[in-house]
């Protein structure tokens, strides 16, 4: 787990998100919110796919600041202020924000209009915003197979003009003051203006994804599990869950069969422990989920 964390922080791009979890015995009143944070290497980066989960009692900015204190690079997140503060307080970190979050208020506004009002939907500012963001995504999706260098070149040529046009349009809509200030559409427009600096970062680096959807996908299996077990009993249990999810989800991200990979680890790890009860890093490297020397069984859907 520690080697996974250490290796992931060497990547040029990391992504991060968090979700609520309830821990029963954490010395706080019942129902207090705790958080499971997830940290992963950038989905477009040519590095090992690593997913690290981390339990914390709160959502305080001290947690990402502590985790990323040795990180130098770009951190892709949603627009949570804790992440902006992390980038401001730690030298060498640039915060990039998520375009999927930029479109959510608009999507909610369309839902509020209702499916039976097609003409009203197409006339709405929310619909126009989604069309503009959709055009940006369509171009970005066509660049997925390119190298970071070529992707950056194409972004500067074809996507940057659309992004600049979108922000000019957003500011014009806000200046016209034709919307209720507390509606979903107005919130979407204001969100884009507030996050403009961070939403444009992907235009400056070909390794930076347009959104943080990879982090949300990484949390999905945890949240599915949470629906079944609801709560975690102790802090120690939450920390153990973080370690287990880190290993199994990183294995999955590297196309391993989780069952056979864990079986292999349980067989090989005891052989690597020295007389002091420790495992040398040189002996851990061949066992990591991204190792190229794992046996074929670890990739098998079933044992032959």
VEXMI-993933 format. One record per residue (C-alpha): x, y, z; residue in three letters. Coordinates in steps of 0.25 Angstrom, whole numbers, plus 5000, padded with zeros to 4 digits. Layout:
<rs>
XYZALA
...
</rs>
This chain:
<rs>
500050005000UNK
501150105004UNK
501950064991UNK
500650094983UNK
500550224989UNK
502050264987UNK
501950214972UNK
500750294969UNK
501250424974UNK
502350414964UNK
501450434953UNK
501250564946UNK
499750564947UNK
498950514959UNK
497350514961UNK
496650524974UNK
495150514979UNK
494450474992UNK
493150414997UNK
492450405010UNK
492550285019UNK
492050265033UNK
492950205044UNK
492250165057UNK
493350165067UNK
494150285064UNK
493950365077UNK
492950455071UNK
491350465072UNK
490650355064UNK
490350395049UNK
491650485048UNK
492150485034UNK
493550425031UNK
494150415017UNK
494850315008UNK
495750394999UNK
496250334986UNK
497550374979UNK
498050314965UNK
499050344954UNK
498450424942UNK
497650334933UNK
498350394921UNK
499750384927UNK
500750274921UNK
501050224935UNK
500450104943UNK
499050114947UNK
499050124962UNK
497750154971UNK
498050184986UNK
496850194996UNK
497050275009UNK
496150285021UNK
496050425028UNK
495050475039UNK
494750605031UNK
494850675018UNK
495850775023UNK
496850835014UNK
497950775023UNK
497750635017UNK
498050665003UNK
499150755007UNK
499750645015UNK
499550545004UNK
500150624993UNK
501250695001UNK
502350624993UNK
501550634979UNK
502050724968UNK
501050734956UNK
499550754953UNK
498450704962UNK
497150684955UNK
495950694964UNK
494550754965UNK
494350904969UNK
494450874984UNK
495150994991UNK
496050894999UNK
496750854986UNK
496951004982UNK
497551034995UNK
498450904994UNK
499050964981UNK
499151104987UNK
499851054999UNK
500750954993UNK
501850994983UNK
501950914970UNK
500450874970UNK
499450924959UNK
497950894961UNK
497150854949UNK
495650854950UNK
494550764944UNK
493750794932UNK
492750684936UNK
492450764948UNK
492350894940UNK
491150834932UNK
490350774944UNK
489550894947UNK
489150914933UNK
488750764932UNK
487850784945UNK
487250914939UNK
486850824927UNK
486250724935UNK
485450824943UNK
484750874930UNK
484350734927UNK
484350634915UNK
483050684909UNK
483550824907UNK
484550804895UNK
484350944889UNK
484551014903UNK
485750924905UNK
486450964892UNK
486151114895UNK
486751104908UNK
488151154912UNK
488451024919UNK
488250954906UNK
489151044899UNK
490251024909UNK
490150874908UNK
490250884893UNK
491550964894UNK
492150874905UNK
491750754897UNK
492450804885UNK
493750824893UNK
493550674898UNK
493350624884UNK
494650674880UNK
495350634892UNK
494850494891UNK
495450484877UNK
496850514883UNK
496850394893UNK
497850304885UNK
498850414882UNK
500150434890UNK
500150544900UNK
500950634891UNK
500050614879UNK
498750634888UNK
499250764893UNK
499550814879UNK
498150774875UNK
497550834887UNK
498150974885UNK
497750964870UNK
496350914871UNK
495850914885UNK
496351044891UNK
495551134882UNK
494251064886UNK
494651084901UNK
494951224899UNK
493651244892UNK
492851174903UNK
493451264914UNK
493151384906UNK
491751344904UNK
491551304919UNK
492051444923UNK
491051504913UNK
489951424918UNK
490251474933UNK
490451614929UNK
489051614922UNK
488451584936UNK
487251504929UNK
487251394939UNK
486851374954UNK
488151384962UNK
487851254969UNK
487351164958UNK
488151044953UNK
488551104940UNK
489051234947UNK
489851144957UNK
490451074945UNK
490851194938UNK
491451254951UNK
492151124954UNK
492851134940UNK
493351274943UNK
493851244957UNK
494551124952UNK
495051174938UNK
496551174942UNK
496451024946UNK
495550984935UNK
496551034925UNK
497750954930UNK
497550834921UNK
497850924910UNK
499250944914UNK
499650794916UNK
499350674908UNK
499350584920UNK
498250654927UNK
496850594925UNK
495650684922UNK
494950634935UNK
495150554948UNK
494150444944UNK
495250344946UNK
495250374961UNK
493750354961UNK
493850224954UNK
494950184964UNK
493950214976UNK
492850144969UNK
493150004975UNK
493350054989UNK
491950134988UNK
491350004983UNK
491849934995UNK
491450045004UNK
490050015000UNK
490149875005UNK
490949895018UNK
490450035021UNK
491450065032UNK
492850025036UNK
493049985051UNK
494450055055UNK
495450145049UNK
496450025048UNK
495349955040UNK
495250075031UNK
496750085029UNK
496749935026UNK
495649955016UNK
496550065009UNK
497749975008UNK
496849855002UNK
496149944992UNK
497450004988UNK
498049874984UNK
496849814978UNK
496449934970UNK
497849954965UNK
497849804961UNK
496549824953UNK
497149954947UNK
498349874942UNK
497449764936UNK
497749654946UNK
496849554952UNK
496649604966UNK
496449464972UNK
497649404966UNK
498549524968UNK
498149524983UNK
498449374984UNK
499749404978UNK
500149514988UNK
499749425000UNK
500649314995UNK
501849404991UNK
501849515002UNK
502249425013UNK
503449375005UNK
503949515004UNK
503949555019UNK
505349565025UNK
505749525039UNK
505349665044UNK
503849645039UNK
504049745028UNK
503949735013UNK
505049805004UNK
504549894993UNK
505349814983UNK
504549684986UNK
503249764986UNK
503349824972UNK
503149694964UNK
501849674972UNK
501249804969UNK
499949804961UNK
500649874949UNK
501849774949UNK
502149714936UNK
502649584942UNK
501349534949UNK
500949394945UNK
499949374934UNK
498949324945UNK
498849464950UNK
498249504937UNK
497349384935UNK
495849384936UNK
495949244941UNK
496949144945UNK
497349044934UNK
</rs>
